[in-house]
């Protein structure tokens, strides 16, 4: 919900806008039919847009859906349920193959027709205020659609490499286990023979270390492919902070890294604490690796209220280039020699499973700022 509130605040949508839109509802409804007709007439004139539709029955169903969408645009309430319904539209557009340029163009057609309708319905003295309210709600809907479109594309993008990696991980798991077994047998045989242990043992230890590393990576891949199961319960934020300090305090001290955790608002959030801790650890590891050798600073700020939870994870490290920023959540994308490229992909998957979102801002040399939005309250 907090993401939706942020959009409304940014666009400037207020209770006055909601009131004006609801006042317009009975007056503007007669215009819905011509608006829908104009919408599909324009869409069907483009060969590529027309190719999305499989037949007249589908178009008729979509006409009915668009009429309903227009009605809800003026009805409210403009709450979490409204946001969820609007977000679903972007997902549908991906599934049917509607390109984003047609989505933008279609919304512009609706915007123009709605403004024309309001101009006819309202006297000049109050016309602009009502037009502004229409502009704002259309902008909000378009923002939700685009965000949902992007999120759905990212999920689909992850599915292909994840499926390939999972298949490969299953194929190599048995050979890896066989190698481990043969290593154990080889060690036993060498110990029973007159062989210099100082010669063979370091070699065997090195092979076993690398084998464990590959097995660990294999397990991570298989875990990533599994559905994330979330068990949300009330958790005190200070408990999460304490566990993070306890598990990483020595590492932070050794790296001369200052980590400061602060809470604004309510002390309890609803989350899966083990999974959220996994997200924190992945972000903390990523931040520490981005800091210079002489150390640096990591700030974790949690803003929590009845509307939801915002977690800000900020470091003053080397930052990211635009290319890195847009690929950072891709499975297997890493810029580190020892990295696997799985940690942040898992973090995003966990946040998604909570019904939240994660994004970032970053500039080279100026550090990185991850922002996590989590929904509020008991989901039951």
N, C-alpha and C positions, 0 to 999 in steps of 0.2 A: 504493500500500500504506500510505503514511503516514496517509492519511485514515482508513483502517480501524483502524489502531493507535490513532489519536487517539480514535476512538469507543470502542474497548475500554477504553482508559485512563480515559476520562471516566465510563463506566458502571461501571467497577471489575471488569471481566471478567478473571479470572486463570487460571493453569494449573490451579488447584484446581477452578474452575468447569468447565473443559474435561474434567478427569478425572471429575467427578461426572456430567456429561452422558453421557459414554461408558460409565460404569458403568450408567446407567439404560437405555441403548439396548435391550438384549435384554428388559428387564422391561417397558418402556413400549410396545414395538412392538405387542402385542395390543390396545392401546387406540387405535391409529391408525385402524382401520376405523370404529368408532363416532364418533371425533372428526371424520373426513371426512364421514360421513353427517350428523351434527349441523350441520356447517359449511354444507353445501349446502342442507339443509332450511331453515335460517334465511335464507340468501341468496335462495333462490327464493321465499320468502314475500313479499319486497318487489318490487312491480311494476317499479320503475326498475332495481333490480339484476338482476331476471329478464330484462329487456330486453336486457342485454348479451350473453346467450347466444343462439346461432343454432340450437341443436338439441341433442337428447340425445347425439349422437355427440361434440360438443364438450365437453359436461358430463362424459362418461365419460373423455375424454382428460384433462380437468382434475382429475378425481378421482385418476387415476393419478399425475399430476404432484404433487398435494398429498401423496399418500402418500410419494412420493420426497422431497419437501421436508421432511416431518416426520422421515424417516429421517436426512437430512443434518443436521438440527438437532441431533441427538444423536451424530453420528459424528465431526465434525471431519475433518481438522485445520482450525482456524479461521484460515485464512491468506488470501493474496491471491486464490487461486482460489475459495475460499468466498465472499469479498466480491463477486467478479465475478458469480458465479451469482446471488447474492441481489439485486445491483443490477439484473440483467436483468429481475427480476420487476416492478419498478416501471415499467420501460419497456413491458413487456407490458400492464400495467394501463392505461397511457395509450392504447396502440394499440387495445385492445378497448373503451375508453370507460368503464372502471370508475371511478366517482367516488371521491375520497379518503375521504369519510365511510364508504363501504362497506368500503374497505380497512382503515380503523381498526377498524370494528366487527367485521369478520371476524377480524382478529388478536386482538381481545379475546376472542372466542368460543374461539379456539384456546388462548389463555392460560388461561382459566378451566378448560377441559377438561384441559389438561396439569397444572395445579395439583391438580385433583381426583385425577388418576391418581397423581401423586407422593405425595399425602397417603395414598392407599390402599397404596402400595408401600413406604413408608419408616416406620420406627418414629418415635414422637414426638420422641425425643431428637435425631435427626439430620434430621428432616423439613424444618425451616426452612432449613437450609443448601442442601439439594437444590432446594427451591422457589425460593430466591434465585438459584441458578444458572440455573434455567429462566427466571425473570423477566428476568435479564440478557441471555440469548441472544435471547429474544423481542424485547426492547427494541432490541438491536443490529440484528436483522433488520428491524424496523419502521423504524428510522432509515435503514438502507440503502435500503429500498423508497421511503421518502418523498423522500430525496435524489435517487434515480434518477428518480422521478416528476417532481420539480421540474425537474431538468436536462433531461429529455425534453421537458417542456412549453416550457421556454425555447428549446430548439432548434427546435421546431415554430413557436413564436411568431416566431422570426427568419426562418423560411423564406418567409412570405408577403410582408413588406415587401422582403426581399432579392430575391425573384422579380420583384416589381413594379418595383423600382429597376433591376434588371438589364435587364429588358425596355425600360424607358425609356432607360437608358444606351446600349443598342445602337441605339435609334431616333435618339438625338440625336448619336451619334458622327460619323456622316457629315455632317450639317449643320454641326457644329462645325468639322470639317476643311475643309468648303467655305468657311466664313466666314474661316478662317485664310488659305486660298489667295487669296480675294478681297481680304483686307487687304493681302497682299503685292503683288498686282497694282495695287491702288489707290496704295500707297506709290510704286511705280515710276513710275506715270503722273504723279503729283503732282510727283515730282522732275524729270520731263522738261518740266514746264510752269512758267510764270512765276508761281509761287505762293510766298507767304511761309512758309518752312519753320518758322519760330518759332511760327506760328499753328497749322498743322495737325499738326506732329509730336507735341506733348504730347497732343493728342486721340487720335491713333492709338496712341501708347504706352499711354495709359490703357485704351483698348479692348482692346489686345493683352494687357495685364496681366490684365484681367478674363477674357478668353478663356482664357488659360493656367490661371487659377484654376478655371474651370469644367471644362476638360479634365482637370486634375489630380483634381478631385472625381469626374469620370466614370470615370477610370482606377481610383480607389480602390474605387468601387462594383463595377466589373467584377472587380477582384482579389478583393474580398470574396466574390463569388459562386463563385469557383473553389474546388475542393477544396484544402485545405492539405496540401502534401506536406512531410513531416518526414524529415530525414536525421539520425538521432541518432548522435553520436560522443562520445568522452570529451573534455571541455573543462575547462580549469583555470578556476576561478571568478575568480582574480585577473586573468586575461586579459579576462574580461567586464567586470570593474570598471574595468580600465585603458582599455578602448575607450570605456566610458561617460564617464569623466573626459575623455578626449581629445576626444570629439565634442561634449561639452556644458560643458566647463570654463569657457570664456569667457562663455557665457550665464549659468551659475550665478554667476560672479564679478560680472558686470554687474548681476544681480538681487539681489546680497548674500545669496545662498542658500548655506548650508553643507550639503554632502552627505557623509555618512559611510557607508562600505561596510565591513561586517565579515563574517567567515566563522567558523563554528563547526563543527568536525568535518573530514571528508575534503575534500581540496582539489579533487577532480575530480568533475564531474557528467556524466551522459549526457543530451545534449540536442542540438537543432539550434541552434548558436550564433547564426546569422543571425536565425532566427525568434525565439529568446529575447531577443536584443538588441532586436528590434522591439517585443516586449512591454515591456521595460524602458524604452525610449524613450517609448512611449505613456503608461506610468504616470508617468514622470518629467515629461513635458509636462503631464499632468493635475495633478500635485502642484504644479508651479511656478505654474501658472495659479490654483491655489487659495490660494497664499501672499499675504500683504499686500504692499503696495508697498515697505515697508521691508525686505522679505526674510523669511527663515525658515530652517527646517531640514528636511532629508530624510534619513532613515535607511534604509539597505538592509541587511538582515541575512539571511544565508544559513546555514541549519542543514542540514548534509548528513551522512548516515550510511548504513549498509548497508540501512536500511529505506526510504530515500527522501530527497527534498530538500524543504525548506520555505523559501520566500522571503518575507520580511516587508518590505513597502514602506510606510514610515510617514512622514507629513508632519504639521506643526503648523499647517496652514492653516485655512481657514474651516469645514471639515467639510461634511456634507451633512444635509439633512432626511431623514426616513424615506421620503418619496415619491421623492426623488432617488436614495436608496440602492437602492431596489428597481427603478429604471428605468435605472440607470447603464450597464448592459451592453446595453440595447436599441439596435438599429440606428437611427441618426439622432436619438437623444435627446441633447440638449446644452443647457446653460444659458449658453453663451458666445455672444456676438454673432458671433464669427468661427469658431465651432466647426462641425464637420461631423457629429459624433455617430457617427463610424465607428471611431475609434481604439481605444476600449475594447471594442467589439464584436469587432474583429479580434483584440485581445489574448486575449479569452476563447476565440475559435475556435482560436488557436494553442495555448493551454494544453490545450484539449480534444484537439487532434490529438496532443499528447504523452501522452495518457492521464491527464492531471492534472486539477486543479480550481482555480478561483480564486473567492474570496469577499472580503467586506470588512466592516469595522465602522467606523462614523463617527457623530459627533455634532456638531451645529452649534457652531462656535466652538472645538472641541477636536481638529480634524484628522481625518485618514482613515488607516485601516490596511488595506491589501490583503494577503491571504495567498494564496500560490500553493503547491500541493502537486504535486510531480512524482514519478513512480515511479522506483525505483532500478535501477541496473545496466544491463548490455547487454541490450537486448530480444531479441537472437538467442539 
